Amino acid sequence: MHKSKISEEKAFGLWSAISLGIGSMVGAGIFIVIGEAGIIAGNLVTVSFLIGGMIALLCGYSLSKLAVRYPSRGGIIEYLVQGYGAGFFSGSLGILFYFAQLVALAAVAKSFGTYAATYMENGVTVLYANIFAIVIVFIFVSINLIGASMIAKAENIIVVIKLAALVIFTIAALFFIQPENLALSKSPQFLNIFYALGLTFFAFQGFSVITNSVEDMQDPEHTMLRSMYWAIGLVTLLYIAVSISVFGNLPLDTIIRDKDFALAEAANPAFGAWGFKIMAATALLATASAINATLYAVTQISYTLAKDGNLPAEYDRHIFHNTEGLNISAVLILPMILFFNLSEIATIAAIAVLLIQGFTHTGHLYNIKETGANFSLIIMAAIGSFGAAGFAIVYASKSMPLLIYYIGGIFFLAFIFEVLLRLWNDRSIEKQVISKIEAIEKNVVSKIKSLV
């Protein structure tokens, strides 16, 4: 009876966890990345999405094994500490990951604001885009303050509506495909598939949000890996189908011209003038869903960092059913929405997230006996993450010659921030979950002390 009661209190079952992952991935993927990735890989972007999905599945496997063995709301933050110990390196990576998530959130919010502004009589303006972006952030801050159950319910509703609209669009658009647009003769060099891999993988990066819900998950040993595979698998199929529809309906020069609205533009052949409005509305749902899911993860990250001493104690104070870190995170997002050039910052954030993914899976190798994961799959996850980051750096450096210095500077600032916070709080990051070996060692030490 007691066990049943505890199970009922858990907010995330299999479908809720899948919805959380899909909601976090799809908004950033289809409506932000597809145009930019298409500029690089052309009609071969479909292959890039397929490879990106395969890498995401490998990473999802690694994170699922870590999440079950080290259940923590901090997700990747906890796994970095478990892999590299309680030191400056893991602490700096944790801070870097937190800020990268904030930048990604700002980019998605800005995208929401831009799509919302298309409904205004004067069209898209900076003022309208910023106002709508800020409003949607505060709406979902309010939802997150209500608690995890409300988040799960909101994701279920939004994901069903969003997926239905995208599936209808995709099926209808397939009947209007112009085969010549997909001809290999119009494809760029094959290597461009890998140059676009950084962006296409970034479209999947929201899958790590599922691990942040582990403490709110029903039967995580069975639910975690299954929800990860289902979420990534469904999104991969969706991205491939939608990219075929977009690049089959639109010539590349149109996609390049309307890269921010490529998917909405591709709805015109099937739905006419209403096609753009329908897909713009779907984009609003998709980006709103991504903001909802990612806010949940970001607040859990800030909570864990505060608890372990890596962020000011204010992040750890509770308001309603969430932490004050939620409000602080939202405030930090605002100046990025208002003042920053998000296209360049989002590129840097994408590379930073890929590198952190690589470090996480490399660190997993130190604990592979604890997690029981497959060694070869973890190696492949690390190589895939670092490889995607490498290709992204090579390509982005052509338009951003100082990119390497930017990335190095961000890592350096994260390290400095970690040092200052340790001096400020007089605390250091600690593991939330103790390994079996550490538990045995502590037990032995305790017995020795009692004998003495």
TORKOL-4160 file (C-alpha; in steps of 0.2 Angstrom, whole numbers, padded with zeros to 4 digits, m for minus):
452
<pt num="1" X="0000" Y="0000" Z="0000"/>
<pt num="2" X="0014" Y="0012" Z="0005"/>
<pt num="3" X="0023" Y="0008" Z="m0011"/>
<pt num="4" X="0008" Y="0011" Z="m0022"/>
<pt num="5" X="0005" Y="0028" Z="m0014"/>
<pt num="6" X="0023" Y="0033" Z="m0017"/>
<pt num="7" X="0021" Y="0027" Z="m0036"/>
<pt num="8" X="0006" Y="0038" Z="m0038"/>
<pt num="9" X="0015" Y="0053" Z="m0031"/>
<pt num="10" X="0028" Y="0052" Z="m0045"/>
<pt num="11" X="0024" Y="0065" Z="m0059"/>
<pt num="12" X="0033" Y="0056" Z="m0074"/>
<pt num="13" X="0027" Y="0040" Z="m0081"/>
<pt num="14" X="0033" Y="0033" Z="m0097"/>
<pt num="15" X="0022" Y="0044" Z="m0108"/>
<pt num="16" X="0026" Y="0060" Z="m0098"/>
<pt num="17" X="0044" Y="0057" Z="m0099"/>
<pt num="18" X="0043" Y="0054" Z="m0118"/>
<pt num="19" X="0033" Y="0070" Z="m0119"/>
<pt num="20" X="0046" Y="0080" Z="m0109"/>
<pt num="21" X="0060" Y="0074" Z="m0120"/>
<pt num="22" X="0050" Y="0077" Z="m0137"/>
<pt num="23" X="0044" Y="0094" Z="m0131"/>
<pt num="24" X="0062" Y="0100" Z="m0127"/>
<pt num="25" X="0069" Y="0094" Z="m0143"/>
<pt num="26" X="0057" Y="0098" Z="m0157"/>
<pt num="27" X="0055" Y="0117" Z="m0154"/>
<pt num="28" X="0074" Y="0120" Z="m0156"/>
<pt num="29" X="0076" Y="0107" Z="m0170"/>
<pt num="30" X="0063" Y="0109" Z="m0183"/>
<pt num="31" X="0059" Y="0128" Z="m0182"/>
<pt num="32" X="0076" Y="0135" Z="m0178"/>
<pt num="33" X="0089" Y="0123" Z="m0185"/>
<pt num="34" X="0082" Y="0116" Z="m0201"/>
<pt num="35" X="0085" Y="0132" Z="m0211"/>
<pt num="36" X="0103" Y="0135" Z="m0205"/>
<pt num="37" X="0108" Y="0116" Z="m0207"/>
<pt num="38" X="0100" Y="0117" Z="m0225"/>
<pt num="39" X="0111" Y="0131" Z="m0230"/>
<pt num="40" X="0126" Y="0120" Z="m0226"/>
<pt num="41" X="0120" Y="0102" Z="m0231"/>
<pt num="42" X="0107" Y="0107" Z="m0244"/>
<pt num="43" X="0095" Y="0092" Z="m0248"/>
<pt num="44" X="0107" Y="0080" Z="m0239"/>
<pt num="45" X="0102" Y="0088" Z="m0222"/>
<pt num="46" X="0091" Y="0073" Z="m0221"/>
<pt num="47" X="0106" Y="0062" Z="m0219"/>
<pt num="48" X="0113" Y="0074" Z="m0207"/>
<pt num="49" X="0098" Y="0072" Z="m0196"/>
<pt num="50" X="0099" Y="0053" Z="m0197"/>
<pt num="51" X="0117" Y="0053" Z="m0191"/>
<pt num="52" X="0113" Y="0066" Z="m0178"/>
<pt num="53" X="0099" Y="0055" Z="m0171"/>
<pt num="54" X="0111" Y="0040" Z="m0171"/>
<pt num="55" X="0123" Y="0050" Z="m0160"/>
<pt num="56" X="0109" Y="0056" Z="m0149"/>
<pt num="57" X="0103" Y="0038" Z="m0146"/>
<pt num="58" X="0121" Y="0033" Z="m0141"/>
<pt num="59" X="0122" Y="0048" Z="m0129"/>
<pt num="60" X="0104" Y="0044" Z="m0123"/>
<pt num="61" X="0110" Y="0026" Z="m0118"/>
<pt num="62" X="0125" Y="0033" Z="m0109"/>
<pt num="63" X="0115" Y="0046" Z="m0099"/>
<pt num="64" X="0101" Y="0034" Z="m0095"/>
<pt num="65" X="0113" Y="0022" Z="m0087"/>
<pt num="66" X="0121" Y="0036" Z="m0077"/>
<pt num="67" X="0104" Y="0043" Z="m0072"/>
<pt num="68" X="0098" Y="0026" Z="m0065"/>
<pt num="69" X="0114" Y="0023" Z="m0055"/>
<pt num="70" X="0116" Y="0041" Z="m0049"/>
<pt num="71" X="0098" Y="0048" Z="m0048"/>
<pt num="72" X="0099" Y="0067" Z="m0046"/>
<pt num="73" X="0089" Y="0082" Z="m0052"/>
<pt num="74" X="0106" Y="0089" Z="m0058"/>
<pt num="75" X="0107" Y="0077" Z="m0072"/>
<pt num="76" X="0123" Y="0080" Z="m0082"/>
<pt num="77" X="0130" Y="0090" Z="m0067"/>
<pt num="78" X="0130" Y="0075" Z="m0056"/>
<pt num="79" X="0137" Y="0064" Z="m0069"/>
<pt num="80" X="0152" Y="0075" Z="m0072"/>
<pt num="81" X="0156" Y="0075" Z="m0053"/>
<pt num="82" X="0154" Y="0056" Z="m0053"/>
<pt num="83" X="0166" Y="0054" Z="m0067"/>
<pt num="84" X="0180" Y="0067" Z="m0063"/>
<pt num="85" X="0178" Y="0069" Z="m0044"/>
<pt num="86" X="0174" Y="0085" Z="m0034"/>
<pt num="87" X="0186" Y="0097" Z="m0042"/>
<pt num="88" X="0188" Y="0113" Z="m0052"/>
<pt num="89" X="0186" Y="0104" Z="m0069"/>
<pt num="90" X="0169" Y="0096" Z="m0065"/>
<pt num="91" X="0163" Y="0112" Z="m0057"/>
<pt num="92" X="0168" Y="0123" Z="m0071"/>
<pt num="93" X="0160" Y="0111" Z="m0084"/>
<pt num="94" X="0144" Y="0112" Z="m0073"/>
<pt num="95" X="0144" Y="0131" Z="m0073"/>
<pt num="96" X="0147" Y="0131" Z="m0092"/>
<pt num="97" X="0133" Y="0118" Z="m0095"/>
<pt num="98" X="0121" Y="0129" Z="m0085"/>
<pt num="99" X="0125" Y="0145" Z="m0094"/>
<pt num="100" X="0124" Y="0136" Z="m0111"/>
<pt num="101" X="0107" Y="0130" Z="m0107"/>
<pt num="102" X="0102" Y="0148" Z="m0103"/>
<pt num="103" X="0108" Y="0154" Z="m0120"/>
<pt num="104" X="0099" Y="0140" Z="m0129"/>
<pt num="105" X="0083" Y="0145" Z="m0119"/>
<pt num="106" X="0085" Y="0163" Z="m0125"/>
<pt num="107" X="0087" Y="0158" Z="m0143"/>
<pt num="108" X="0071" Y="0147" Z="m0142"/>
<pt num="109" X="0061" Y="0161" Z="m0134"/>
<pt num="110" X="0068" Y="0173" Z="m0147"/>
<pt num="111" X="0062" Y="0161" Z="m0160"/>
<pt num="112" X="0044" Y="0161" Z="m0152"/>
<pt num="113" X="0044" Y="0180" Z="m0152"/>
<pt num="114" X="0048" Y="0181" Z="m0170"/>
<pt num="115" X="0035" Y="0169" Z="m0175"/>
<pt num="116" X="0022" Y="0177" Z="m0164"/>
<pt num="117" X="0027" Y="0194" Z="m0172"/>
<pt num="118" X="0022" Y="0188" Z="m0189"/>
<pt num="119" X="0003" Y="0189" Z="m0184"/>
<pt num="120" X="0005" Y="0208" Z="m0180"/>
<pt num="121" X="m0001" Y="0220" Z="m0193"/>
<pt num="122" X="0016" Y="0228" Z="m0195"/>
<pt num="123" X="0025" Y="0212" Z="m0197"/>
<pt num="124" X="0040" Y="0206" Z="m0188"/>
<pt num="125" X="0049" Y="0220" Z="m0178"/>
<pt num="126" X="0063" Y="0219" Z="m0165"/>
<pt num="127" X="0051" Y="0227" Z="m0152"/>
<pt num="128" X="0037" Y="0214" Z="m0155"/>
<pt num="129" X="0049" Y="0199" Z="m0156"/>
<pt num="130" X="0057" Y="0204" Z="m0139"/>
<pt num="131" X="0040" Y="0208" Z="m0131"/>
<pt num="132" X="0033" Y="0191" Z="m0136"/>
<pt num="133" X="0049" Y="0182" Z="m0131"/>
<pt num="134" X="0049" Y="0189" Z="m0113"/>
<pt num="135" X="0030" Y="0186" Z="m0111"/>
<pt num="136" X="0032" Y="0167" Z="m0115"/>
<pt num="137" X="0046" Y="0165" Z="m0103"/>
<pt num="138" X="0036" Y="0172" Z="m0089"/>
<pt num="139" X="0021" Y="0162" Z="m0093"/>
<pt num="140" X="0031" Y="0146" Z="m0091"/>
<pt num="141" X="0040" Y="0152" Z="m0076"/>
<pt num="142" X="0023" Y="0153" Z="m0068"/>
<pt num="143" X="0019" Y="0135" Z="m0074"/>
<pt num="144" X="0035" Y="0129" Z="m0067"/>
<pt num="145" X="0032" Y="0137" Z="m0050"/>
<pt num="146" X="0016" Y="0127" Z="m0049"/>
<pt num="147" X="0026" Y="0111" Z="m0048"/>
<pt num="148" X="0032" Y="0095" Z="m0058"/>
<pt num="149" X="0014" Y="0088" Z="m0060"/>
<pt num="150" X="0008" Y="0103" Z="m0069"/>
<pt num="151" X="0024" Y="0103" Z="m0081"/>
<pt num="152" X="0020" Y="0085" Z="m0085"/>
<pt num="153" X="0001" Y="0089" Z="m0089"/>
<pt num="154" X="0006" Y="0104" Z="m0100"/>
<pt num="155" X="0019" Y="0094" Z="m0110"/>
<pt num="156" X="0006" Y="0080" Z="m0113"/>
<pt num="157" X="m0006" Y="0092" Z="m0121"/>
<pt num="158" X="0006" Y="0103" Z="m0130"/>
<pt num="159" X="0015" Y="0088" Z="m0138"/>
<pt num="160" X="0000" Y="0080" Z="m0144"/>
<pt num="161" X="m0006" Y="0096" Z="m0153"/>
<pt num="162" X="0011" Y="0099" Z="m0160"/>
<pt num="163" X="0014" Y="0082" Z="m0167"/>
<pt num="164" X="m0003" Y="0081" Z="m0174"/>
<pt num="165" X="0000" Y="0097" Z="m0184"/>
<pt num="166" X="0017" Y="0092" Z="m0190"/>
<pt num="167" X="0012" Y="0075" Z="m0195"/>
<pt num="168" X="m0003" Y="0082" Z="m0205"/>
<pt num="169" X="0009" Y="0095" Z="m0213"/>
<pt num="170" X="0022" Y="0081" Z="m0218"/>
<pt num="171" X="0009" Y="0069" Z="m0225"/>
<pt num="172" X="0001" Y="0083" Z="m0235"/>
<pt num="173" X="0017" Y="0090" Z="m0241"/>
<pt num="174" X="0024" Y="0074" Z="m0247"/>
<pt num="175" X="0010" Y="0074" Z="m0261"/>
<pt num="176" X="0017" Y="0090" Z="m0268"/>
<pt num="177" X="0036" Y="0086" Z="m0268"/>
<pt num="178" X="0045" Y="0091" Z="m0284"/>
<pt num="179" X="0058" Y="0076" Z="m0286"/>
<pt num="180" X="0071" Y="0088" Z="m0295"/>
<pt num="181" X="0073" Y="0097" Z="m0278"/>
<pt num="182" X="0079" Y="0081" Z="m0270"/>
<pt num="183" X="0091" Y="0076" Z="m0285"/>
<pt num="184" X="0109" Y="0072" Z="m0280"/>
<pt num="185" X="0114" Y="0083" Z="m0294"/>
<pt num="186" X="0108" Y="0098" Z="m0284"/>
<pt num="187" X="0117" Y="0092" Z="m0268"/>
<pt num="188" X="0132" Y="0100" Z="m0260"/>
<pt num="189" X="0148" Y="0090" Z="m0256"/>
<pt num="190" X="0146" Y="0075" Z="m0246"/>
<pt num="191" X="0157" Y="0082" Z="m0232"/>
<pt num="192" X="0144" Y="0095" Z="m0229"/>
<pt num="193" X="0133" Y="0082" Z="m0221"/>
<pt num="194" X="0146" Y="0082" Z="m0206"/>
<pt num="195" X="0148" Y="0100" Z="m0206"/>
<pt num="196" X="0129" Y="0102" Z="m0203"/>
<pt num="197" X="0130" Y="0088" Z="m0189"/>
<pt num="198" X="0134" Y="0101" Z="m0175"/>
<pt num="199" X="0117" Y="0110" Z="m0179"/>
<pt num="200" X="0107" Y="0094" Z="m0182"/>
<pt num="201" X="0113" Y="0086" Z="m0166"/>
<pt num="202" X="0110" Y="0102" Z="m0157"/>
<pt num="203" X="0092" Y="0099" Z="m0162"/>
<pt num="204" X="0092" Y="0084" Z="m0152"/>
<pt num="205" X="0101" Y="0090" Z="m0137"/>
<pt num="206" X="0085" Y="0092" Z="m0126"/>
<pt num="207" X="0084" Y="0074" Z="m0123"/>
<pt num="208" X="0095" Y="0076" Z="m0108"/>
<pt num="209" X="0081" Y="0084" Z="m0100"/>
<pt num="210" X="0073" Y="0067" Z="m0097"/>
<pt num="211" X="0087" Y="0063" Z="m0084"/>
<pt num="212" X="0083" Y="0078" Z="m0074"/>
<pt num="213" X="0066" Y="0071" Z="m0070"/>
<pt num="214" X="0073" Y="0054" Z="m0063"/>
<pt num="215" X="0068" Y="0058" Z="m0045"/>
<pt num="216" X="0050" Y="0062" Z="m0051"/>
<pt num="217" X="0049" Y="0046" Z="m0062"/>
<pt num="218" X="0040" Y="0031" Z="m0059"/>
<pt num="219" X="0051" Y="0015" Z="m0059"/>
<pt num="220" X="0066" Y="0024" Z="m0067"/>
<pt num="221" X="0076" Y="0007" Z="m0070"/>
<pt num="222" X="0063" Y="0002" Z="m0083"/>
<pt num="223" X="0056" Y="0019" Z="m0088"/>
<pt num="224" X="0072" Y="0030" Z="m0091"/>
<pt num="225" X="0080" Y="0020" Z="m0105"/>
<pt num="226" X="0064" Y="0016" Z="m0114"/>
<pt num="227" X="0058" Y="0034" Z="m0113"/>
<pt num="228" X="0075" Y="0040" Z="m0120"/>
<pt num="229" X="0074" Y="0028" Z="m0135"/>
<pt num="230" X="0056" Y="0032" Z="m0139"/>
<pt num="231" X="0058" Y="0051" Z="m0138"/>
<pt num="232" X="0074" Y="0052" Z="m0148"/>
<pt num="233" X="0068" Y="0038" Z="m0161"/>
<pt num="234" X="0051" Y="0048" Z="m0164"/>
<pt num="235" X="0060" Y="0064" Z="m0165"/>
<pt num="236" X="0073" Y="0057" Z="m0178"/>
<pt num="237" X="0059" Y="0050" Z="m0189"/>
<pt num="238" X="0050" Y="0067" Z="m0188"/>
<pt num="239" X="0065" Y="0077" Z="m0192"/>
<pt num="240" X="0069" Y="0066" Z="m0207"/>
<pt num="241" X="0051" Y="0066" Z="m0214"/>
<pt num="242" X="0049" Y="0085" Z="m0211"/>
<pt num="243" X="0066" Y="0089" Z="m0220"/>
<pt num="244" X="0061" Y="0078" Z="m0235"/>
<pt num="245" X="0045" Y="0088" Z="m0236"/>
<pt num="246" X="0053" Y="0105" Z="m0234"/>
<pt num="247" X="0067" Y="0102" Z="m0247"/>
<pt num="248" X="0056" Y="0093" Z="m0258"/>
<pt num="249" X="0044" Y="0107" Z="m0259"/>
<pt num="250" X="0056" Y="0122" Z="m0259"/>
<pt num="251" X="0071" Y="0126" Z="m0270"/>
<pt num="252" X="0087" Y="0129" Z="m0260"/>
<pt num="253" X="0088" Y="0148" Z="m0264"/>
<pt num="254" X="0070" Y="0150" Z="m0256"/>
<pt num="255" X="0076" Y="0140" Z="m0240"/>
<pt num="256" X="0091" Y="0151" Z="m0239"/>
<pt num="257" X="0081" Y="0167" Z="m0241"/>
<pt num="258" X="0068" Y="0162" Z="m0229"/>
<pt num="259" X="0078" Y="0151" Z="m0217"/>
<pt num="260" X="0069" Y="0157" Z="m0201"/>
<pt num="261" X="0052" Y="0152" Z="m0209"/>
<pt num="262" X="0057" Y="0138" Z="m0221"/>
<pt num="263" X="0046" Y="0125" Z="m0213"/>
<pt num="264" X="0031" Y="0137" Z="m0213"/>
<pt num="265" X="0035" Y="0142" Z="m0231"/>
<pt num="266" X="0035" Y="0124" Z="m0236"/>
<pt num="267" X="0017" Y="0123" Z="m0231"/>
<pt num="268" X="0011" Y="0134" Z="m0245"/>
<pt num="269" X="0010" Y="0121" Z="m0259"/>
<pt num="270" X="m0002" Y="0110" Z="m0248"/>
<pt num="271" X="m0012" Y="0122" Z="m0239"/>
<pt num="272" X="m0011" Y="0139" Z="m0249"/>
<pt num="273" X="m0011" Y="0155" Z="m0240"/>
<pt num="274" X="m0016" Y="0148" Z="m0224"/>
<pt num="275" X="m0001" Y="0136" Z="m0224"/>
<pt num="276" X="0011" Y="0148" Z="m0217"/>
<pt num="277" X="m0001" Y="0154" Z="m0203"/>
<pt num="278" X="m0005" Y="0136" Z="m0198"/>
<pt num="279" X="0014" Y="0131" Z="m0197"/>
<pt num="280" X="0018" Y="0148" Z="m0188"/>
<pt num="281" X="0005" Y="0143" Z="m0175"/>
<pt num="282" X="0013" Y="0126" Z="m0174"/>
<pt num="283" X="0030" Y="0134" Z="m0172"/>
<pt num="284" X="0023" Y="0144" Z="m0157"/>
<pt num="285" X="0017" Y="0128" Z="m0149"/>
<pt num="286" X="0034" Y="0119" Z="m0152"/>
<pt num="287" X="0045" Y="0133" Z="m0146"/>
<pt num="288" X="0033" Y="0136" Z="m0131"/>
<pt num="289" X="0035" Y="0117" Z="m0127"/>
<pt num="290" X="0054" Y="0118" Z="m0128"/>
<pt num="291" X="0054" Y="0133" Z="m0116"/>
<pt num="292" X="0043" Y="0124" Z="m0104"/>
<pt num="293" X="0053" Y="0108" Z="m0104"/>
<pt num="294" X="0070" Y="0116" Z="m0103"/>
<pt num="295" X="0065" Y="0128" Z="m0089"/>
<pt num="296" X="0062" Y="0113" Z="m0079"/>
<pt num="297" X="0079" Y="0106" Z="m0082"/>
<pt num="298" X="0088" Y="0123" Z="m0080"/>
<pt num="299" X="0080" Y="0126" Z="m0063"/>
<pt num="300" X="0085" Y="0108" Z="m0057"/>
<pt num="301" X="0103" Y="0112" Z="m0063"/>
<pt num="302" X="0104" Y="0128" Z="m0053"/>
<pt num="303" X="0096" Y="0119" Z="m0038"/>
<pt num="304" X="0110" Y="0106" Z="m0038"/>
<pt num="305" X="0124" Y="0118" Z="m0041"/>
<pt num="306" X="0117" Y="0129" Z="m0026"/>
<pt num="307" X="0116" Y="0114" Z="m0015"/>
<pt num="308" X="0133" Y="0108" Z="m0019"/>
<pt num="309" X="0141" Y="0126" Z="m0018"/>
<pt num="310" X="0143" Y="0131" Z="m0036"/>
<pt num="311" X="0130" Y="0145" Z="m0036"/>
<pt num="312" X="0125" Y="0158" Z="m0023"/>
<pt num="313" X="0113" Y="0151" Z="m0010"/>
<pt num="314" X="0099" Y="0161" Z="m0016"/>
<pt num="315" X="0096" Y="0148" Z="m0030"/>
<pt num="316" X="0092" Y="0135" Z="m0016"/>
<pt num="317" X="0078" Y="0145" Z="m0008"/>
<pt num="318" X="0060" Y="0137" Z="m0011"/>
<pt num="319" X="0046" Y="0147" Z="m0018"/>
<pt num="320" X="0029" Y="0138" Z="m0020"/>
<pt num="321" X="0034" Y="0121" Z="m0027"/>
<pt num="322" X="0050" Y="0126" Z="m0035"/>
<pt num="323" X="0066" Y="0135" Z="m0031"/>
<pt num="324" X="0071" Y="0153" Z="m0032"/>
<pt num="325" X="0084" Y="0148" Z="m0045"/>
<pt num="326" X="0069" Y="0147" Z="m0057"/>
<pt num="327" X="0067" Y="0166" Z="m0055"/>
<pt num="328" X="0085" Y="0170" Z="m0056"/>
<pt num="329" X="0087" Y="0159" Z="m0072"/>
<pt num="330" X="0073" Y="0169" Z="m0080"/>
<pt num="331" X="0081" Y="0186" Z="m0075"/>
<pt num="332" X="0098" Y="0180" Z="m0083"/>
<pt num="333" X="0089" Y="0176" Z="m0099"/>
<pt num="334" X="0081" Y="0193" Z="m0102"/>
<pt num="335" X="0097" Y="0203" Z="m0106"/>
<pt num="336" X="0101" Y="0189" Z="m0119"/>
<pt num="337" X="0084" Y="0191" Z="m0127"/>
<pt num="338" X="0085" Y="0210" Z="m0127"/>
<pt num="339" X="0103" Y="0214" Z="m0132"/>
<pt num="340" X="0113" Y="0199" Z="m0138"/>
<pt num="341" X="0117" Y="0193" Z="m0156"/>
<pt num="342" X="0109" Y="0176" Z="m0153"/>
<pt num="343" X="0114" Y="0168" Z="m0170"/>
<pt num="344" X="0133" Y="0168" Z="m0165"/>
<pt num="345" X="0130" Y="0165" Z="m0147"/>
<pt num="346" X="0119" Y="0150" Z="m0151"/>
<pt num="347" X="0132" Y="0143" Z="m0161"/>
<pt num="348" X="0145" Y="0144" Z="m0147"/>
<pt num="349" X="0132" Y="0137" Z="m0135"/>
<pt num="350" X="0129" Y="0122" Z="m0147"/>
<pt num="351" X="0147" Y="0118" Z="m0147"/>
<pt num="352" X="0149" Y="0120" Z="m0129"/>
<pt num="353" X="0135" Y="0108" Z="m0126"/>
<pt num="354" X="0142" Y="0095" Z="m0138"/>
<pt num="355" X="0159" Y="0096" Z="m0129"/>
<pt num="356" X="0151" Y="0094" Z="m0112"/>
<pt num="357" X="0142" Y="0079" Z="m0119"/>
<pt num="358" X="0158" Y="0072" Z="m0124"/>
<pt num="359" X="0166" Y="0075" Z="m0107"/>
<pt num="360" X="0151" Y="0067" Z="m0099"/>
<pt num="361" X="0153" Y="0051" Z="m0108"/>
<pt num="362" X="0172" Y="0051" Z="m0106"/>
<pt num="363" X="0169" Y="0053" Z="m0088"/>
<pt num="364" X="0156" Y="0038" Z="m0088"/>
<pt num="365" X="0171" Y="0027" Z="m0093"/>
<pt num="366" X="0178" Y="0029" Z="m0075"/>
<pt num="367" X="0161" Y="0022" Z="m0068"/>
<pt num="368" X="0156" Y="0009" Z="m0081"/>
<pt num="369" X="0157" Y="m0005" Z="m0068"/>
<pt num="370" X="0145" Y="0004" Z="m0057"/>
<pt num="371" X="0133" Y="0008" Z="m0071"/>
<pt num="372" X="0134" Y="m0009" Z="m0080"/>
<pt num="373" X="0135" Y="0000" Z="m0097"/>
<pt num="374" X="0142" Y="m0007" Z="m0113"/>
<pt num="375" X="0160" Y="0000" Z="m0115"/>
<pt num="376" X="0159" Y="0001" Z="m0134"/>
<pt num="377" X="0143" Y="0011" Z="m0134"/>
<pt num="378" X="0150" Y="0024" Z="m0122"/>
<pt num="379" X="0166" Y="0026" Z="m0132"/>
<pt num="380" X="0155" Y="0028" Z="m0148"/>
<pt num="381" X="0144" Y="0041" Z="m0138"/>
<pt num="382" X="0160" Y="0051" Z="m0133"/>
<pt num="383" X="0168" Y="0050" Z="m0151"/>
<pt num="384" X="0151" Y="0056" Z="m0159"/>
<pt num="385" X="0149" Y="0071" Z="m0147"/>
<pt num="386" X="0167" Y="0077" Z="m0149"/>
<pt num="387" X="0167" Y="0073" Z="m0168"/>
<pt num="388" X="0151" Y="0083" Z="m0171"/>
<pt num="389" X="0159" Y="0098" Z="m0161"/>
<pt num="390" X="0174" Y="0097" Z="m0171"/>
<pt num="391" X="0165" Y="0098" Z="m0188"/>
<pt num="392" X="0155" Y="0112" Z="m0181"/>
<pt num="393" X="0170" Y="0122" Z="m0176"/>
<pt num="394" X="0179" Y="0119" Z="m0192"/>
<pt num="395" X="0164" Y="0125" Z="m0202"/>
<pt num="396" X="0159" Y="0140" Z="m0191"/>
<pt num="397" X="0177" Y="0146" Z="m0190"/>
<pt num="398" X="0175" Y="0151" Z="m0208"/>
<pt num="399" X="0162" Y="0165" Z="m0204"/>
<pt num="400" X="0168" Y="0167" Z="m0186"/>
<pt num="401" X="0188" Y="0167" Z="m0187"/>
<pt num="402" X="0189" Y="0170" Z="m0168"/>
<pt num="403" X="0178" Y="0156" Z="m0163"/>
<pt num="404" X="0192" Y="0145" Z="m0155"/>
<pt num="405" X="0196" Y="0160" Z="m0144"/>
<pt num="406" X="0178" Y="0163" Z="m0140"/>
<pt num="407" X="0176" Y="0145" Z="m0134"/>
<pt num="408" X="0192" Y="0145" Z="m0125"/>
<pt num="409" X="0187" Y="0161" Z="m0117"/>
<pt num="410" X="0170" Y="0154" Z="m0111"/>
<pt num="411" X="0179" Y="0139" Z="m0103"/>
<pt num="412" X="0191" Y="0151" Z="m0094"/>
<pt num="413" X="0177" Y="0162" Z="m0088"/>
<pt num="414" X="0168" Y="0146" Z="m0081"/>
<pt num="415" X="0184" Y="0141" Z="m0072"/>
<pt num="416" X="0186" Y="0159" Z="m0065"/>
<pt num="417" X="0168" Y="0159" Z="m0060"/>
<pt num="418" X="0170" Y="0142" Z="m0051"/>
<pt num="419" X="0185" Y="0148" Z="m0042"/>
<pt num="420" X="0177" Y="0164" Z="m0036"/>
<pt num="421" X="0161" Y="0155" Z="m0030"/>
<pt num="422" X="0171" Y="0143" Z="m0020"/>
<pt num="423" X="0180" Y="0158" Z="m0012"/>
<pt num="424" X="0164" Y="0167" Z="m0009"/>
<pt num="425" X="0154" Y="0152" Z="m0002"/>
<pt num="426" X="0168" Y="0142" Z="0006"/>
<pt num="427" X="0160" Y="0126" Z="m0001"/>
<pt num="428" X="0164" Y="0114" Z="m0015"/>
<pt num="429" X="0154" Y="0103" Z="m0027"/>
<pt num="430" X="0151" Y="0086" Z="m0019"/>
<pt num="431" X="0143" Y="0070" Z="m0025"/>
<pt num="432" X="0124" Y="0068" Z="m0021"/>
<pt num="433" X="0125" Y="0049" Z="m0024"/>
<pt num="434" X="0138" Y="0038" Z="m0016"/>
<pt num="435" X="0145" Y="0024" Z="m0026"/>
<pt num="436" X="0145" Y="0006" Z="m0019"/>
<pt num="437" X="0164" Y="0006" Z="m0017"/>
<pt num="438" X="0164" Y="0023" Z="m0008"/>
<pt num="439" X="0149" Y="0016" Z="0003"/>
<pt num="440" X="0160" Y="0000" Z="0008"/>
<pt num="441" X="0175" Y="0011" Z="0011"/>
<pt num="442" X="0165" Y="0023" Z="0023"/>
<pt num="443" X="0158" Y="0008" Z="0032"/>
<pt num="444" X="0175" Y="0000" Z="0035"/>
<pt num="445" X="0182" Y="0017" Z="0041"/>
<pt num="446" X="0167" Y="0018" Z="0053"/>
<pt num="447" X="0170" Y="0001" Z="0060"/>
<pt num="448" X="0188" Y="0004" Z="0062"/>
<pt num="449" X="0184" Y="0020" Z="0072"/>
<pt num="450" X="0172" Y="0011" Z="0083"/>
<pt num="451" X="0185" Y="m0002" Z="0087"/>
<pt num="452" X="0198" Y="0011" Z="0091"/>
